[in-house]
Amino acid sequence: MPRVSKLLSLFLLFLSLSGCTLWDYLKPPEREVAPSRGKLEEGRELVHSFMQARLAGEAEDYMRAFLTEEAWHDYQGKEFVLKSTNNQELVGYKLTDESELSQGRFAFTVLVQVVEAEPVGARNTKEDIIVRYSEDEYRISSARLAEENLIQAAEDKVVWRGADKDGQEREAVLITLSDLPADLVPIGGREEERFGVGRDAFSSIVLYPDNKGLAFGTTGTHSLIATVTWDQLPPVREEQRELIPIDLVFEGTINLVVVSPDGKHVAIETGEASGSSRMRVYRTDERNRLTLGLDEAFPPAQYEVKFNRWEQDGGSLVTRVNAMAEATGVDQNKLGTWEINIKTGEREKIVS
């Protein structure tokens, strides 16, 4: 016991000479704080910004700022539509899945809706995107095409090409011009006011986000806007499809048809005889046109209203208002990009 006390005394003497206390010696060293690995919600915001830039057709340099070199190389593949062009317009997107991976990486699955002008067609693609957090910034590090469904107007019919529920590549006819009614009462009209349905050709088509329906417009004296739905992925038999003729467009053409991300509404952009572009919004499951007051707010003689995109929740959409050439009395405060709540009709200007 005296030997132990002597050793303890020598140990304490050593600590005092070295300037340490017994507590300092016994206290474990502080651990280094691990570097931040990023946050899922901030990675999600980057994906939203990237997708909105794609829909807007931003410049290449702006688009590349979101991507690493590897991801930029991925998006150069022919299977991707990176941004809106004159012939291929990205009209909507929807985040369908997300997860946090290891080492500051986050995975997102994005449904992208594309409408093609020539030849008339549409496609829905699912992209698996990886976002990486490194050196205090988030960037998309890779992208992979996970799924693709195509529809195309071929002569007098719309054909679907894609994988069925068993993963087999199939092709199916979804609707033909001869399936359309010969005449229709426009919304708000009386039964005796029936007009011939335009059945010359399909002018624009778009797939529902869940690939279980499509909306389309036709050309002819009175252009038709209509929807077709089915309960399971094509190919489907004729008796499994439901055709809903919605409305007629007089003295104009249906240039663009876009279904909302929730599949409940369809927006159409029309080319009027005056040269103006106008926009209408309908329910997809019934003959119901929404009253948004666009013609009153932006008179056709002075302004054109062009579709820009649906918002994620499907409750609002974004439009672009331009002045008509040589129009007089134009209010400059009305020009720019507006977000419109389709439930209330309220409008908010977001870009001048």
C-alpha positions as CSV (number, residue, x, y, z in Angstrom):
1,M,0.0,0.0,0.0
2,P,2.8,2.5,0.8
3,R,4.2,1.6,-2.6
4,V,0.9,2.5,-4.4
5,S,0.7,5.9,-2.5
6,K,4.3,6.6,-3.5
7,L,3.6,6.0,-7.2
8,L,0.4,8.1,-7.0
9,S,2.4,11.0,-5.5
10,L,5.0,10.8,-8.2
11,F,2.3,10.7,-10.9
12,L,0.6,13.9,-9.4
13,L,4.0,15.6,-9.2
14,F,4.5,14.8,-13.0
15,L,1.1,16.3,-13.8
16,S,1.8,19.5,-11.8
17,L,5.2,20.0,-13.5
18,S,3.5,19.6,-16.9
19,G,0.8,22.1,-16.1
20,C,-2.0,19.6,-16.2
21,T,-4.6,18.7,-13.6
22,L,-5.8,15.2,-12.9
23,W,-9.2,16.1,-14.5
24,D,-7.5,17.3,-17.7
25,Y,-5.7,14.1,-17.9
26,L,-8.7,11.9,-17.3
27,K,-11.2,13.9,-19.5
28,P,-11.6,12.1,-22.9
29,P,-10.6,14.2,-26.0
30,E,-13.4,16.1,-27.7
31,R,-14.6,14.5,-30.9
32,E,-14.3,16.4,-34.1
33,V,-17.7,17.6,-35.5
34,A,-18.6,15.5,-38.6
35,P,-19.0,17.7,-41.7
36,S,-22.6,18.4,-42.8
37,R,-24.0,15.8,-45.2
38,G,-26.8,18.1,-46.6
39,K,-30.5,17.9,-46.2
40,L,-33.1,16.1,-48.2
41,E,-35.4,19.1,-48.4
42,E,-32.7,21.3,-49.8
43,G,-31.8,18.7,-52.4
44,R,-35.5,18.6,-53.3
45,E,-35.5,22.4,-53.9
46,L,-32.6,22.0,-56.3
47,V,-34.6,19.5,-58.3
48,H,-37.6,21.8,-58.5
49,S,-35.4,24.7,-59.7
50,F,-33.8,22.5,-62.3
51,M,-37.1,21.2,-63.6
52,Q,-38.6,24.7,-63.8
53,A,-35.5,25.8,-65.8
54,R,-36.1,22.9,-68.2
55,L,-39.7,23.8,-68.7
56,A,-38.8,27.4,-69.3
57,G,-36.1,26.4,-71.9
58,E,-33.3,28.3,-70.2
59,A,-29.9,28.8,-71.8
60,E,-27.4,26.0,-71.8
61,D,-24.9,27.7,-69.4
62,Y,-27.7,28.2,-66.9
63,M,-28.8,24.6,-67.2
64,R,-25.2,23.3,-66.7
65,A,-24.9,25.1,-63.4
66,F,-27.2,22.5,-61.9
67,L,-25.2,19.5,-63.1
68,T,-21.8,17.9,-62.6
69,E,-19.9,16.9,-65.7
70,E,-21.2,13.3,-65.4
71,A,-24.8,14.4,-65.2
72,W,-24.4,16.8,-68.1
73,H,-23.1,13.8,-70.1
74,D,-26.1,11.8,-69.0
75,Y,-28.5,14.4,-70.3
76,Q,-26.9,14.5,-73.7
77,G,-28.4,11.0,-74.4
78,K,-31.1,10.8,-77.0
79,E,-33.5,9.3,-74.5
80,F,-33.7,12.5,-72.5
81,V,-35.5,15.8,-73.4
82,L,-33.4,18.2,-71.4
83,K,-35.4,21.4,-72.1
84,S,-38.3,22.8,-74.1
85,T,-37.8,23.5,-77.8
86,N,-40.0,24.6,-80.6
87,N,-40.9,21.0,-81.4
88,Q,-40.7,19.3,-78.0
89,E,-42.2,21.2,-75.1
90,L,-41.9,20.1,-71.5
91,V,-45.3,20.9,-70.1
92,G,-45.2,19.5,-66.6
93,Y,-43.4,17.4,-64.0
94,K,-44.1,15.6,-60.7
95,L,-41.8,14.3,-58.0
96,T,-43.0,10.7,-57.4
97,D,-40.4,9.4,-55.0
98,E,-37.5,10.5,-52.9
99,S,-35.0,9.0,-50.4
100,E,-31.8,9.9,-48.5
101,L,-28.7,7.8,-49.5
102,S,-25.3,7.7,-47.8
103,Q,-22.4,10.2,-48.1
104,G,-24.5,13.3,-48.7
105,R,-26.5,11.8,-51.7
106,F,-30.2,12.0,-52.3
107,A,-32.3,10.1,-54.8
108,F,-35.4,11.5,-56.6
109,T,-37.8,10.1,-59.2
110,V,-39.3,12.7,-61.5
111,L,-42.2,12.2,-64.0
112,V,-41.7,14.5,-67.0
113,Q,-44.5,15.3,-69.4
114,V,-43.5,16.2,-73.0
115,V,-45.7,17.3,-75.9
116,E,-44.4,17.0,-79.4
117,A,-45.6,19.3,-82.3
118,E,-44.3,17.5,-85.4
119,P,-45.2,14.7,-85.8
120,V,-48.0,15.2,-83.2
121,G,-47.2,13.1,-80.2
122,A,-46.4,13.0,-76.5
123,R,-44.3,11.1,-74.0
124,N,-44.1,10.5,-70.3
125,T,-40.7,9.6,-68.9
126,K,-39.6,8.8,-65.4
127,E,-36.1,9.9,-64.5
128,D,-34.0,8.7,-61.5
129,I,-31.9,11.7,-60.4
130,I,-29.1,11.7,-57.8
131,V,-28.3,14.9,-56.0
132,R,-24.9,15.2,-54.3
133,Y,-24.0,17.6,-51.5
134,S,-20.3,18.5,-51.6
135,E,-18.2,21.6,-50.7
136,D,-21.3,23.4,-49.4
137,E,-23.3,23.1,-52.6
138,Y,-25.9,20.7,-54.1
139,R,-25.6,19.5,-57.7
140,I,-27.2,16.8,-59.8
141,S,-24.5,14.1,-60.2
142,S,-26.3,11.6,-62.4
143,A,-29.5,10.8,-64.2
144,R,-31.0,7.6,-65.6
145,L,-34.1,7.0,-67.7
146,A,-36.3,4.6,-65.7
147,E,-39.4,4.4,-67.8
148,E,-40.9,5.8,-71.0
149,N,-44.4,5.8,-72.6
150,L,-45.0,7.2,-76.0
151,I,-48.1,8.1,-78.0
152,Q,-48.2,9.4,-81.5
153,A,-50.8,10.5,-84.0
154,A,-50.4,8.3,-87.1
155,E,-52.8,9.2,-89.9
156,D,-56.3,8.9,-88.4
157,K,-55.4,7.2,-85.0
158,V,-53.4,7.7,-81.9
159,V,-51.0,4.8,-81.1
160,W,-49.4,4.0,-77.7
161,R,-46.0,2.4,-77.4
162,G,-44.5,1.3,-74.1
163,A,-44.3,-1.6,-71.6
164,D,-47.4,-3.3,-70.3
165,K,-47.9,-4.3,-66.7
166,D,-45.7,-7.4,-67.3
167,G,-42.8,-5.3,-68.7
168,Q,-43.4,-6.4,-72.3
169,E,-43.0,-3.9,-75.1
170,R,-46.4,-3.4,-76.7
171,E,-48.3,-1.2,-79.1
172,A,-52.0,-0.3,-79.1
173,V,-54.5,1.9,-80.9
174,L,-56.0,4.3,-78.3
175,I,-58.5,6.3,-80.3
176,T,-59.3,7.0,-84.0
177,L,-61.0,9.9,-85.6
178,S,-63.9,7.7,-86.6
179,D,-64.6,7.0,-82.9
180,L,-65.5,10.7,-82.4
181,P,-69.1,11.8,-82.5
182,A,-70.3,13.5,-85.7
183,D,-71.7,16.5,-83.8
184,L,-71.8,18.0,-80.3
185,V,-73.6,20.6,-78.3
186,P,-70.9,23.1,-77.0
187,I,-70.8,23.8,-73.3
188,G,-73.5,26.3,-72.4
189,G,-75.4,25.5,-75.6
190,R,-79.0,24.2,-76.1
191,E,-79.7,20.7,-77.5
192,E,-80.9,22.0,-80.8
193,E,-77.6,23.9,-81.2
194,R,-75.5,21.0,-82.4
195,F,-72.4,21.6,-84.5
196,G,-70.2,19.3,-86.5
197,V,-67.1,18.0,-84.8
198,G,-63.8,18.6,-86.5
199,R,-62.4,15.2,-87.5
200,D,-59.7,16.2,-90.0
201,A,-56.7,15.3,-87.9
202,F,-55.3,15.3,-84.3
203,S,-53.7,18.7,-83.5
204,S,-52.2,18.0,-80.0
205,I,-52.2,15.1,-77.6
206,V,-50.9,14.5,-74.1
207,L,-50.7,11.6,-71.7
208,Y,-52.1,11.6,-68.2
209,P,-49.3,11.5,-65.5
210,D,-50.4,8.0,-64.5
211,N,-50.4,6.8,-68.2
212,K,-54.1,5.8,-67.8
213,G,-55.6,8.4,-70.1
214,L,-54.9,11.1,-72.7
215,A,-56.4,14.4,-73.7
216,F,-56.4,15.6,-77.3
217,G,-57.5,18.3,-79.7
218,T,-58.6,18.0,-83.3
219,T,-58.7,20.2,-86.4
220,G,-61.7,21.0,-88.5
221,T,-64.4,23.6,-88.8
222,H,-65.1,23.2,-85.1
223,S,-62.1,21.7,-83.2
224,L,-62.9,19.2,-80.5
225,I,-61.2,18.9,-77.0
226,A,-61.8,15.5,-75.5
227,T,-60.3,12.9,-73.1
228,V,-59.9,9.1,-73.2
229,T,-59.3,7.0,-70.1
230,W,-58.7,3.4,-69.2
231,D,-58.4,1.4,-66.0
232,Q,-55.1,-0.4,-66.8
233,L,-52.1,0.2,-68.9
234,P,-52.5,-0.4,-72.6
235,P,-53.0,-2.5,-74.6
236,V,-56.7,-2.1,-73.7
237,R,-59.8,-3.3,-75.5
238,E,-62.3,-0.8,-76.9
239,E,-64.9,-1.6,-74.3
240,Q,-62.3,-0.7,-71.6
241,R,-61.9,2.8,-72.8
242,E,-64.1,5.8,-72.0
243,L,-64.3,8.7,-74.4
244,I,-65.5,12.1,-73.1
245,P,-66.0,14.8,-75.7
246,I,-65.7,18.0,-73.7
247,D,-66.2,21.1,-75.8
248,L,-65.9,22.7,-79.3
249,V,-63.6,25.5,-80.2
250,F,-65.0,27.9,-82.8
251,E,-63.0,29.8,-85.4
252,G,-59.7,28.7,-83.8
253,T,-57.2,25.8,-83.6
254,I,-56.2,23.8,-80.6
255,N,-52.4,24.2,-80.5
256,L,-51.5,22.7,-77.2
257,V,-53.3,20.3,-74.7
258,V,-51.8,19.7,-71.2
259,V,-53.2,17.6,-68.4
260,S,-52.5,18.7,-64.8
261,P,-50.2,16.7,-62.5
262,D,-53.1,15.4,-60.5
263,G,-55.0,14.4,-63.8
264,K,-58.1,16.4,-62.8
265,H,-57.9,19.3,-65.3
266,V,-56.8,19.9,-68.8
267,A,-55.6,23.3,-70.1
268,I,-55.7,24.1,-73.8
269,E,-54.0,26.9,-75.7
270,T,-55.8,28.0,-78.9
271,G,-54.8,30.0,-81.9
272,E,-57.6,32.4,-82.7
273,A,-58.5,33.8,-86.1
274,S,-57.2,37.2,-85.0
275,G,-53.7,35.8,-84.4
276,S,-54.1,35.9,-80.6
277,S,-53.3,32.9,-78.4
278,R,-55.9,32.2,-75.7
279,M,-56.2,29.6,-72.9
280,R,-59.0,27.6,-71.5
281,V,-59.2,25.1,-68.6
282,Y,-61.6,22.2,-68.3
283,R,-62.3,19.2,-66.0
284,T,-61.0,16.0,-67.4
285,D,-63.9,13.8,-66.2
286,E,-66.9,15.9,-67.2
287,R,-68.0,18.6,-69.5
288,N,-67.1,21.6,-67.3
289,R,-65.2,24.7,-68.3
290,L,-63.7,26.7,-65.4
291,T,-64.5,30.4,-65.2
292,L,-61.1,32.1,-64.7
293,G,-62.0,35.5,-66.2
294,L,-59.0,35.6,-68.5
295,D,-60.8,37.2,-71.4
296,E,-62.1,40.0,-69.1
297,A,-58.7,40.6,-67.5
298,F,-56.7,40.3,-70.8
299,P,-59.0,41.3,-73.7
300,P,-58.1,39.3,-76.9
301,A,-57.8,42.5,-79.0
302,Q,-54.9,43.7,-76.8
303,Y,-53.2,40.6,-75.2
304,E,-52.3,37.0,-75.9
305,V,-52.3,34.4,-73.1
306,K,-50.0,31.5,-73.5
307,F,-49.6,28.4,-71.4
308,N,-46.4,28.0,-69.4
309,R,-46.7,25.1,-66.9
310,W,-48.8,23.4,-64.3
311,E,-47.7,23.8,-60.7
312,Q,-46.9,20.6,-58.8
313,D,-50.2,20.3,-56.9
314,G,-52.3,20.8,-59.9
315,G,-54.2,23.6,-58.2
316,S,-52.6,26.5,-60.2
317,L,-50.9,27.1,-63.5
318,V,-48.5,29.6,-64.9
319,T,-49.3,31.7,-68.0
320,R,-47.4,34.3,-70.0
321,V,-49.3,37.4,-71.1
322,N,-47.9,39.4,-74.1
323,A,-49.2,42.4,-76.0
324,M,-50.7,41.9,-79.4
325,A,-48.9,43.5,-82.3
326,E,-50.1,47.0,-83.0
327,A,-52.5,46.9,-80.1
328,T,-53.5,50.2,-78.5
329,G,-54.3,50.9,-74.8
330,V,-52.1,48.1,-73.6
331,D,-51.5,48.2,-69.8
332,Q,-47.8,47.4,-69.3
333,N,-48.6,46.2,-65.8
334,K,-50.5,43.3,-67.2
335,L,-47.6,42.0,-69.3
336,G,-45.5,39.2,-67.8
337,T,-45.9,35.8,-66.1
338,W,-48.9,35.1,-63.9
339,E,-49.8,32.3,-61.6
340,I,-53.5,31.5,-61.7
341,N,-55.4,29.6,-59.0
342,I,-57.8,27.4,-60.9
343,K,-60.2,27.0,-57.9
344,T,-60.6,30.7,-57.1
345,G,-59.5,32.4,-60.3
346,E,-57.1,34.6,-58.3
347,R,-54.1,35.8,-60.2
348,E,-50.6,36.7,-59.0
349,K,-47.9,38.3,-61.1
350,I,-44.6,36.5,-60.6
351,V,-42.4,37.9,-63.4
352,S,-42.6,41.2,-65.1
